[in-house]
């Protein structure tokens, strides 16, 4: 059998491993930050009806400008945005890939603040863009001073800011985003995949878009909308940016079925986002209980919690898995990450992790 090493693979891809979390069938899967609440039946019925209306026309290519969907997404985001300010693709990862294809490439650099979303360096590699991992402040925070200094030092062509940050859950202030923008002449993208889970009073980078043509704010329907299986990501930016992304997208990259399903879901945003409050409640419950058990939960504005104080993450991971509970070892020493699930799923995790609290590192 031929091995990967025997193929004429690009030199810069040799030795790399593809992105992917463990995929296991377990009763309680809390490892990939999904919204574990099902789509309400009434909403599912309407989405199916919307999809059925486009089925007779799938012999034709879809609307390559996905105009109806862009109108819907602009209305959802608000902030005076119109369809001209909106781009979408098959998941936010493809949106980010489009950005790197348009503004990155050989001889150009992408800067992010580690630890952060592990797809960033993989997307950079795939587009021939050099990755720069700058350091964060203590407890994974990021101040305007630290962020701006790193940008001035490295002078990257693109900066990715993950807010709230994955895998740490750390929110990012508007002051930090503005400081980064002012420190560079390049593209600044704020990845707000988990924005809907933010605490009350935490502002979105959408508020900074006006007057900043190099600022991009990306979102996804995978998390708060419970639409991970549909694969729909999008961003808001100056119309000149969306024009640039048209240069690199594949023809008709969003299927008619995806457009119909996503548009229908946005129309039901109030019903779908009603579950966000429960998810935030479960997240805060996890933070409180883990602290009581002696672990170190980090500040989170997302639908997951990274917690430290785990003496042997692999042993605890395997012990939880034996109980039918799947969490994530993200490779940060003495930590594990858990998604906030339904009340029952969260209870199952908290009951199981309590049995392993003695494994925490002594203060």
C-alpha positions in Angstrom: 0.0 0.0 0.0 1.3 3.5 -0.9 2.1 5.7 2.0 1.8 9.5 2.2 5.5 9.9 2.3 5.7 8.2 -1.1 3.5 10.8 -2.8 4.9 14.0 -4.4 3.4 16.1 -1.6 4.4 19.7 -1.1 7.4 19.9 1.1 5.7 22.3 3.5 2.9 19.8 4.1 5.2 16.9 5.0 5.0 15.8 8.6 1.8 17.6 9.2 -1.4 16.1 10.6 -5.0 17.1 9.5 -7.3 19.0 11.9 -9.8 16.9 13.8 -11.1 16.1 17.2 -11.8 12.5 18.3 -15.0 11.2 16.8 -16.6 8.7 19.1 -20.2 7.7 19.6 -20.9 8.4 23.3 -24.0 9.4 25.3 -22.6 12.8 26.2 -20.3 14.4 23.6 -19.0 17.7 24.9 -15.8 18.0 22.9 -16.3 20.1 19.8 -18.3 23.1 21.1 -21.5 22.1 19.3 -24.9 23.3 20.4 -26.3 20.1 21.7 -29.9 21.3 21.8 -31.9 19.9 18.9 -33.7 22.2 16.4 -37.3 22.8 17.6 -39.8 20.7 15.6 -41.8 23.7 14.3 -38.6 25.4 13.0 -37.4 22.1 11.5 -40.7 21.8 9.6 -40.3 25.3 8.1 -36.7 24.7 7.1 -37.7 21.5 5.4 -40.4 23.4 3.5 -37.9 26.0 2.4 -35.5 23.3 1.1 -38.4 21.6 -0.7 -39.1 24.7 -2.7 -35.7 24.7 -4.3 -35.5 21.0 -5.1 -37.3 21.3 -8.5 -34.7 23.8 -9.6 -31.5 22.0 -8.6 -30.9 21.1 -12.3 -29.7 24.7 -12.5 -26.8 26.4 -10.8 -27.7 28.3 -7.6 -27.6 32.1 -7.2 -23.8 32.6 -7.1 -24.4 35.9 -5.2 -26.7 34.3 -2.6 -28.5 37.6 -2.5 -31.5 36.5 -0.4 -29.2 34.9 2.2 -27.0 38.0 2.4 -30.0 40.2 2.9 -31.1 37.9 5.7 -27.7 37.9 7.4 -27.3 41.6 7.2 -30.7 42.1 8.8 -29.7 39.7 11.6 -26.4 41.4 12.3 -27.9 44.9 12.2 -25.4 47.8 12.6 -26.7 49.3 9.4 -25.2 46.5 7.3 -26.5 45.7 3.9 -26.0 42.7 1.5 -23.0 44.5 0.0 -21.2 44.2 3.4 -21.8 40.4 3.7 -19.9 37.3 2.6 -20.7 33.7 3.3 -19.2 30.3 2.6 -19.3 26.6 3.6 -18.5 27.1 7.3 -16.5 29.9 8.8 -13.3 28.0 8.0 -13.9 28.5 4.3 -14.6 32.1 4.9 -11.2 32.4 6.6 -9.6 30.4 3.8 -11.0 32.9 1.3 -9.5 35.8 3.3 -6.1 34.1 3.3 -6.4 33.3 -0.4 -7.1 37.0 -1.2 -4.8 38.7 1.3 -2.2 36.1 2.2 -0.1 33.7 0.2 3.7 33.2 -0.4 5.8 35.9 1.1 2.9 37.1 3.4 2.3 36.5 7.1 -0.6 35.8 9.4 -0.4 36.7 13.1 -2.5 35.2 15.9 -2.2 35.1 19.6 -1.5 31.6 21.0 -3.1 29.4 22.2 -5.9 30.0 19.7 -8.0 28.2 17.2 -5.7 25.4 15.8 -7.1 25.8 12.3 -5.5 29.2 11.8 -1.9 27.8 11.2 -3.4 25.0 9.1 -5.3 27.4 6.9 -2.2 29.6 6.7 -0.1 26.6 5.6 -2.6 25.5 3.0 -2.5 29.0 1.4 1.3 29.4 1.6 1.0 32.0 4.3 3.6 32.1 7.1 2.1 31.7 10.6 3.3 33.9 13.5 2.1 32.8 17.0 2.4 35.8 19.3 2.1 35.5 23.1 -0.8 36.4 25.3 -0.9 37.9 28.8 -1.4 35.7 31.9 -4.5 33.6 32.1 -4.8 33.8 28.3 -5.9 37.5 28.4 -4.9 40.0 25.8 -4.5 43.7 26.6 -4.3 46.5 23.9 -0.7 47.1 24.8 0.4 43.5 24.4 -1.5 43.0 21.2 -0.4 46.2 19.5 3.2 45.7 20.5 3.2 42.2 18.9 1.7 43.6 15.7 4.2 46.4 15.5 7.1 44.0 16.1 6.1 41.4 13.4 4.3 43.7 10.9 2.1 40.9 9.6 -0.1 41.2 6.5 -3.1 39.7 8.3 -4.1 39.5 12.0 -6.7 37.0 13.2 -8.2 37.8 16.6 -10.5 35.1 18.0 -13.2 36.6 20.3 -14.2 34.8 22.4 -11.0 32.9 22.0 -11.0 29.2 21.2 -9.9 27.1 23.1 -9.7 29.4 26.1 -13.0 31.2 26.0 -11.4 34.5 26.7 -13.3 37.6 25.5 -11.6 40.4 23.7 -12.2 44.1 24.4 -13.0 46.6 21.7 -10.1 48.6 22.9 -7.7 45.7 22.0 -9.3 45.2 18.6 -9.0 49.0 17.8 -5.4 49.0 19.0 -4.5 46.2 16.7 -6.2 47.9 13.8 -4.3 51.1 14.4 -1.0 49.2 14.7 -1.1 47.7 11.2 -1.8 48.6 7.6 -2.9 45.0 6.9 -6.2 43.1 7.3 -7.6 42.5 10.8 -10.2 39.7 11.1 -12.1 39.2 14.3 -13.4 35.7 14.5 -16.7 35.9 16.5 -17.8 32.3 16.1 -19.1 32.3 19.7 -20.3 35.9 19.9 -23.9 35.0 20.7 -22.8 33.4 24.0 -21.1 36.5 25.3 -22.0 37.9 28.7 -24.5 40.8 28.8 -22.7 44.1 28.1 -19.9 42.6 26.0 -19.8 44.4 22.7 -19.3 42.9 19.3 -16.5 44.1 16.9 -19.3 44.9 14.5 -19.5 48.2 16.4 -16.1 49.0 15.1 -16.7 48.4 11.3 -17.6 51.9 10.3 -14.6 53.8 9.0 -12.3 50.8 9.2 -12.2 49.2 5.7 -9.5 46.7 6.7 -11.6 45.3 9.6 -13.5 42.0 9.0 -15.9 40.3 11.5 -16.6 36.6 10.9 -19.5 34.6 12.4 -20.9 31.1 12.0 -24.3 29.4 12.2 -22.7 26.3 13.6 -22.8 27.2 17.3 -25.6 29.4 18.6 -27.9 28.4 15.7 -27.3 24.7 16.2 -26.5 24.4 12.5 -23.1 22.7 12.5 -24.2 20.1 10.0 -25.3 22.7 7.5 -21.9 24.4 7.3 -22.6 28.1 6.9 -20.1 30.8 7.9 -20.2 34.4 7.0 -18.5 37.8 7.6 -19.2 41.5 7.6 -16.8 43.9 6.1 -16.4 46.8 3.7 -17.9 46.0 0.2 -14.4 46.3 -1.2 -13.4 43.2 0.9 -16.3 41.2 -0.4 -15.3 42.1 -3.9 -11.8 40.8 -3.2 -13.2 37.5 -1.9 -15.1 37.0 -5.1 -11.8 36.7 -6.8 -10.9 33.5 -5.0 -14.2 31.7 -4.4 -15.1 28.7 -6.4 -17.9 29.1 -8.9 -21.3 28.7 -7.2 -19.7 27.7 -3.9 -22.9 27.8 -1.9 -25.5 25.2 -3.0 -29.1 26.1 -3.4 -30.0 23.7 -0.6 -27.5 25.4 1.8 -28.8 28.9 0.9 -32.4 27.9 1.5 -31.6 26.1 4.8 -29.6 29.0 6.1 -32.1 31.7 5.0 -34.9 29.8 6.7 -32.9 29.4 9.9 -32.1 33.2 10.1 -35.9 33.8 9.7 -36.3 31.8 12.9 -33.4 33.4 14.8 -35.5 34.2 17.9 -36.6 30.6 18.3 -33.2 29.2 17.6 -31.3 31.6 19.9 -33.8 31.1 22.7 -31.6 28.1 23.7 -28.5 30.4 24.1 -29.6 31.6 27.5 -29.8 28.0 28.8 -26.4 27.3 27.3 -24.9 30.3 29.1 -26.6 29.2 32.3 -24.9 25.7 32.0 -21.6 27.3 31.1 -21.7 29.5 34.3 -22.8 26.4 36.3 -19.7 24.6 35.0 -17.4 27.4 36.0 -18.9 27.7 39.5 -18.9 23.9 40.2 -15.4 23.3 38.8 -14.1 26.1 41.1 -15.8 24.5 44.1 -14.1 21.2 43.2 -10.7 22.9 43.2 -10.1 23.1 39.5 -9.2 26.4 37.8 -11.9 27.4 35.3 -10.7 30.2 33.0 -12.9 33.2 32.2 -15.3 32.2 29.3 -17.7 34.1 27.1 -18.2 31.1 24.9 -20.2 27.9 25.1 -17.3 26.0 26.6 -15.0 26.1 29.6 -11.2 25.5 29.7 -10.2 24.4 33.2 -6.8 23.9 34.7 -5.6 22.1 37.7 -5.8 18.7 36.0 -2.8 16.6 37.1 -3.1 14.1 34.3 -5.4 15.3 31.5 -5.1 12.0 29.5 -6.1 9.9 32.5 -9.1 12.1 33.4 -10.1 12.2 29.7 -10.1 8.4 29.5 -11.9 8.1 32.8 -14.7 10.4 31.6 -14.8 8.6 28.3 -15.3 5.3 30.2 -18.4 7.0 31.8 -19.7 7.9 28.3 -18.6 11.5 28.4 -16.3 13.0 25.8 -14.4 16.2 26.5 -11.3 17.7 24.8 -7.7 17.7 25.6 -6.5 20.8 23.6 -2.8 20.3 24.4 -2.4 23.0 27.0 -0.6 21.5 30.0 -2.8 20.4 32.9 -6.1 21.5 31.3 -9.2 20.0 29.7 -12.0 21.7 27.8 -15.7 20.9 28.1 -18.6 22.3 26.1 -21.8 23.4 27.9 -24.5 21.0 26.9 -28.1 20.6 28.0 -28.8 20.6 31.7 -28.8 16.8 31.8 -25.5 16.6 29.8 -23.9 19.2 32.1 -25.0 17.4 35.2 -23.6 14.1 33.9 -20.2 15.8 33.3 -20.1 17.6 36.7 -21.1 14.4 38.5 -18.3 12.5 36.7 -15.6 15.1 37.0 -16.2 15.3 40.8 -14.8 11.8 41.2 -11.5 13.1 39.8 -11.2 16.3 41.6 -8.3 14.8 43.8 -6.3 14.7 40.5 -6.0 18.4 40.6 -2.6 20.0 41.2 -2.1 21.0 44.8 -2.0 24.8 45.4 
